[in-house]
Amino acid sequence: MAIFDNAANNKKAPLGVTLIRKGLIKDLDIDKAIEYQRLHKGVKLGEVFHILQLCDDQDLINTIGEVIGFKAVQLDPSTFRFNFTQYISMDIVKQHKVIPFEINENRIKVAFADPTDKDVQKMIRLILLSKGLSMESYVTFESYIDTIVKSIENKIEDEKALDSYGKDTSQLIDNIIRSAMAKRTSDIHIEPMEDVVRVRYRIDGELLVVANIEKSKQAQIIGRLKSISNMHQEVQLSQDGRILLYPDYNIRVSSQMNVHGEKFVLRLMKKEAHFSGLQELGYPDEETVMDKCFNKRNCIAVIAAPTGEGKTTTLYSALALLNKPEVNITTVEDPVEIRIPGLNQVEVNKRVSFADSLRTILRQDPDIILLRRDS
């Protein structure tokens, strides 16, 4: 945020005072924000409250709008799909922190990090007037605009990179996989659509479209994926395989027939993964709370969440906390994708079921048992 210290309207209370009066923050939060500003020059107070999560984002942006006299909008970078570049160039968006986000007939809504900057307002208004559009101004967080811009630029780079390997299917697939690894992708979706083959990455739980490959390459792409995954080449309703070409990764591959062809999902798991401490994942930095959740005798802890939300990371971070020479830890997994020194890891297969493994483990003097099925 580029403002919000009462410069825009002296008749109104400053942002911090207004937030305190509304009961949205406390005096101590002001001190935290000022300390952050001292260490990060140029970041204004409203943006600091947002970065430090000292206040609910919706309440914060609405209050900012009240203080400076503009409507407020909370843009969601993960769902933002508006093609703003046909109205304002990417360079202007990046330089002036401004982004169109909705259009209705000849009226376009534009979000500004600093809508009180009259020169920027005038410039954007004239650009849009030249396209026959009248502008309605809003205020939003600068970080929202930056995140949206970065996401679009990454998508453009991905498409250019994939296009550069368009003549060689082997290189195309390799580039898709290596690009996903570089972006810490958990899953790659390669999906036949009616007119294209869509490639999506799941990053931090969100699926992002990174490329649309021409439909004529579909047969070659499917053939190459089956070849490196050790799958049958003939069309089947579903298959499972593994890619073993990358020394640092286990890649599990699943195929399923849909109305436009065979869809593939590649699950990427590092063989030697570094698991963060539980506190780094957002769990309380309180030993008693952690012991109650993960280090309590005669109890069961259940970790459940949607795909890509960090179940495996949480489980293995907990095991890293508990893994000691004096503790007997056995895991039963479907499949074992990461091997960790000090653990007894059992993989479920056609001959070994969860029930069979558990029956045996209970005779093996266990202290901790982990059951993990990645479905």
Secondary structure, 3 states (H helix, E strand, C coil): CCCCCCCCCCCCCCHHHHHHHCCCCCHHHHHHHHHHHHHCCCCCHHHHHHHCCCCCHHHHHHHHHHHHCCEECCCCCCCCCCCHHHCCCHHHHHHHCEEEEEEECCEEEEEECCCCCHHHHHHHHHHHHCCCCEEEEEECCHHHHHHHHHHHHHHHHHHHHHHCCCCCHHHHHHHHHHHHHHCCCCEEEEEECCCEEEEEEEECCEEEEEEEEEHHHHHHHHHHHHHHCCCCCCCCCEEEEEECCCCCEEEEEEEEEECCEEEEEEEEEECCCCCCCHHHHCCCCCHHHHHHHHCCCCCCCCCCCCCCCCHHHHHHHHHHHHCCCCCCEEEEEECCCCCCCCCEEEECCCCCCHHHHHHHHCCCCCCEEEEEECC
